[in-house]
Amino acid sequence: VQLQASGGGLVQAGGSLRLSCATSGSSTYAMGWFRQAPGKEREFVAAITWRSASTTYADSVKGRFTISRDNAMYTMYLQMNSLKPEDTAVYYCAASRYWPAMTPQMFGSWGQGTLVTVSS
């Protein structure tokens, strides 16, 4: 499956952004978001099962970010609220055949990143 992330940008601390990840077609995969800040390793953000029955979040974003997907539109979303400067990173979407899936190694397909910059 091919993935394309979009929606990044510059926002002030406390603001919101919504990222989108368009897929190449129907997918029964679980999907997720990761992020990578300069000089740091890629880290898990959130993941969702195919039918949206289950979601999981990193502790650092729990309560602020919401992952969702619209399979009819072949798109996954990440609503990010109450953004903090430490959320600044390149955000990647990915697809996995496994669940639960929270490590990069469990995701076999990746989109290009979209940059999110949160100013203080």
C-alpha positions as CSV (number, residue, x, y, z in Angstrom):
1,V,0.0,0.0,0.0
2,Q,1.2,3.5,-0.8
3,L,0.8,6.3,1.7
4,Q,1.0,10.1,1.5
5,A,1.0,12.3,4.5
6,S,0.0,16.0,4.5
7,G,-1.2,18.7,6.8
8,G,2.0,19.8,8.5
9,G,2.9,23.4,9.1
10,L,3.9,26.0,11.6
11,V,1.6,26.6,14.6
12,Q,2.0,28.3,18.0
13,A,2.1,26.4,21.2
14,G,-1.5,25.6,22.3
15,G,-2.7,25.4,18.8
16,S,-4.1,22.6,16.7
17,L,-3.3,20.8,13.4
18,R,-4.8,17.9,11.6
19,L,-2.6,15.6,9.6
20,S,-4.0,13.4,6.9
21,C,-2.6,10.2,5.4
22,A,-4.1,9.1,2.0
23,T,-3.7,5.5,1.0
24,S,-3.5,4.1,-2.5
25,G,-6.7,2.1,-2.1
26,S,-8.6,-0.2,0.1
27,S,-6.5,-1.4,3.0
28,T,-7.3,-3.9,5.8
29,Y,-4.0,-2.9,7.5
30,A,-3.7,-1.3,10.9
31,M,-2.2,2.2,10.5
32,G,-0.2,4.5,12.6
33,W,1.7,7.7,13.0
34,F,5.3,8.1,14.0
35,R,7.4,11.2,14.4
36,Q,11.1,12.0,14.3
37,A,12.6,15.1,15.8
38,P,16.1,16.3,14.7
39,G,18.8,14.2,16.3
40,K,16.3,11.7,17.7
41,E,15.0,8.3,16.9
42,R,11.7,7.8,15.2
43,E,9.0,7.3,17.9
44,F,5.6,5.9,18.0
45,V,2.7,8.4,18.3
46,A,-0.6,6.5,17.7
47,A,-2.1,3.6,15.8
48,I,-5.6,2.4,14.8
49,T,-7.0,-0.9,13.7
50,W,-8.6,-1.4,10.3
51,R,-12.2,-1.1,11.6
52,S,-11.2,1.6,14.1
53,A,-12.2,-0.8,16.9
54,S,-9.0,-0.2,18.8
55,T,-6.6,2.7,19.1
56,T,-3.4,3.1,21.1
57,Y,-1.3,6.2,21.9
58,A,2.1,7.2,23.2
59,D,1.8,8.5,26.8
60,S,3.3,11.9,25.6
61,V,0.3,12.6,23.3
62,K,-2.5,10.8,25.2
63,G,-5.4,13.2,25.8
64,R,-4.2,15.7,23.2
65,F,-4.0,13.7,19.9
66,T,-6.8,11.7,18.3
67,I,-6.2,9.1,15.6
68,S,-9.1,8.2,13.2
69,R,-9.6,6.8,9.8
70,D,-12.2,6.9,7.1
71,N,-11.9,3.7,5.1
72,A,-14.5,4.9,2.5
73,M,-12.1,7.8,1.8
74,Y,-9.0,5.7,2.1
75,T,-7.6,8.3,4.6
76,M,-6.3,8.3,8.1
77,Y,-6.1,11.4,10.3
78,L,-4.3,12.7,13.3
79,Q,-6.0,15.5,15.1
80,M,-3.4,17.3,17.3
81,N,-4.6,19.7,19.9
82,S,-2.8,21.6,22.7
83,L,0.4,21.4,20.7
84,K,3.7,21.9,22.5
85,P,7.2,22.8,21.2
86,E,8.3,19.3,22.0
87,D,5.8,18.0,19.4
88,T,8.0,19.5,16.7
89,A,9.0,16.8,14.3
90,V,8.6,15.2,11.0
91,Y,5.4,13.0,11.2
92,Y,5.2,9.8,9.2
93,C,2.2,7.6,8.5
94,A,2.6,3.9,8.1
95,A,0.7,0.6,7.6
96,S,1.0,-2.7,9.5
97,R,-0.2,-6.2,9.1
98,Y,0.0,-6.7,12.9
99,W,-1.9,-5.6,15.9
100,P,-0.9,-4.3,18.4
101,A,1.7,-2.4,16.4
102,M,3.8,0.2,18.1
103,T,7.3,-0.2,16.8
104,P,8.7,0.9,13.4
105,Q,9.7,-2.7,12.7
106,M,6.1,-3.8,12.7
107,F,5.1,-1.4,9.9
108,G,5.9,-2.4,6.4
109,S,4.7,0.6,4.4
110,W,5.6,4.2,5.0
111,G,4.6,7.5,3.6
112,Q,6.9,10.5,3.2
113,G,7.0,12.8,6.2
114,T,5.2,16.0,6.9
115,L,6.9,18.6,9.1
116,V,5.1,20.0,12.1
117,T,6.8,23.0,13.8
118,V,5.4,24.3,17.1
119,S,6.7,27.7,18.2
120,S,6.8,28.7,21.8
